[in-house]
Amino acid sequence: MAETDFSAVIDFHSIENNSAENQALIERCTQFETPDPKDSKTGGGGGGGGGGPDGKSESTGCLLPVGARVWRIKGKSGFYVITNAVTAAEQWAWTKTIIRDYSKAAHTNLTNLKKPGADWEAVVKSDADAGGGGDFTAWNELRWSSLGYHYDWTERCYRADWKTPFPKDLNDYAARLARAVGYPSLVCEAGIVNYYPADTSMGAHVDDAELPPNQPIVSISIGNRAVFLLGGPHRSTPPVAMFVRSGDVCVMGGECRMAYHAIPRIITNTVPAALKEAAMSDTTLPARERDLMWEYLSGSRLNFNLRQVVDSEYTFERDLAERAAKKAKAQAHKIVSNAASVYGAKQMTEQLKREADTASGSGSGSGGGGAASTNTAAATKPVATSTNTYSAAAKK
């Protein structure tokens, strides 16, 4: 089988190896980086592409580890990639939490289907019973777990009364990463932890169920490298392909907050050596459990996808009012369309619809922010098939 050609995929870790076309798209944002005395390019804290989502270029202080680099792509306003944002020790610490704790969340893809939840202890026990060689069969059915507010798949929205406490340490960590690139007020209230075995993917989708339009998504990658596709506000917009590696963070805000995006490919055997070293030097776990955990991670990709759900302006009450107005409008349109068809007066349909809009009060809502609260797609639901543009970009 011929090797996949990744020459069209942006690699922020090796700028000089990118195509000339891709190099022209990449901008480094040194004003966000922690100055490294060994690197003259960051010593002054300036340069780099015009600052944050508000256009400012003020220093944000030492919010990132030395060696982290901040990048953005021309034409993708509000989107940042922070390479080496998460140290190897932090990656392994989060890996243990993801596997041991977050896999037990009350809401996962398994419990959503009324199946038993994932059981890491069962993997460890199967290894002990067999004298080596843990059984990952059931465990590998785990694809995601939900933290904080949970998504209502029936109503296709979040609910005020349906949540579990969001982990404070995870919120603090993600909020610091957001502040580092100019988003100072993110409060994480919902999170999806994605568990990607090597042969899995995430189709093109938009995370549009959260209400505040001005708060970013923070996405943290651990494990094997992946190809990430970032499109635009429409599915037809050709996406830009880039690598996201273990320890990298993507911050999607501004114009890119409602952009289509996807993960079409996990690339195996790409877990960094520094992460393996951190894992193998861990003495807090029984040695065999540590080895099992590393065995799973070495063939997988783990990902945090963290976001804010509401704020003082975009509230659940406002969302309920806007969705009720939208539903009333749709029902009114259906009634008048049926009536027009029955009486052979199809030419009157549009006028009747306009009258129905006025009668149902659509357009007034609770502040006119309908775009921010239109819940047309699940926050993390994979799309079964991508468009040709996404498929083509993944195969380049």
Protein Blocks (a to p, Z undefined) as FASTA:
>chain_A
ZZddfklpccfklmmlpcfklmmmpccdfklpccdfklmklmnopghhiiafnopacdeb
jfbcehiacdddehiahiacdehkbcfklmmmmmmmmmmmmmmpmbdfklmnopacddfk
lmmmmmmmnopaaafklmmmpmbdcehjaddfklopadfklccdddfklmmmmmmmmmmn
opakbccfbdcdddddfkbccdddddfkbmblkbccddddehjddddddddfbfklccdd
ddddehiacddehjllmgccddfbccehiacfklmmmmmmpckbcfklmmmmmmmmmmcc
cddddddfbdfklcfklmmmmmmmmmmmmmmmmmmmmmmmmnopaklmmmmmmmmmmmno
poklnnopmmmmccfbcfklccfbacfklmmmmmZZ
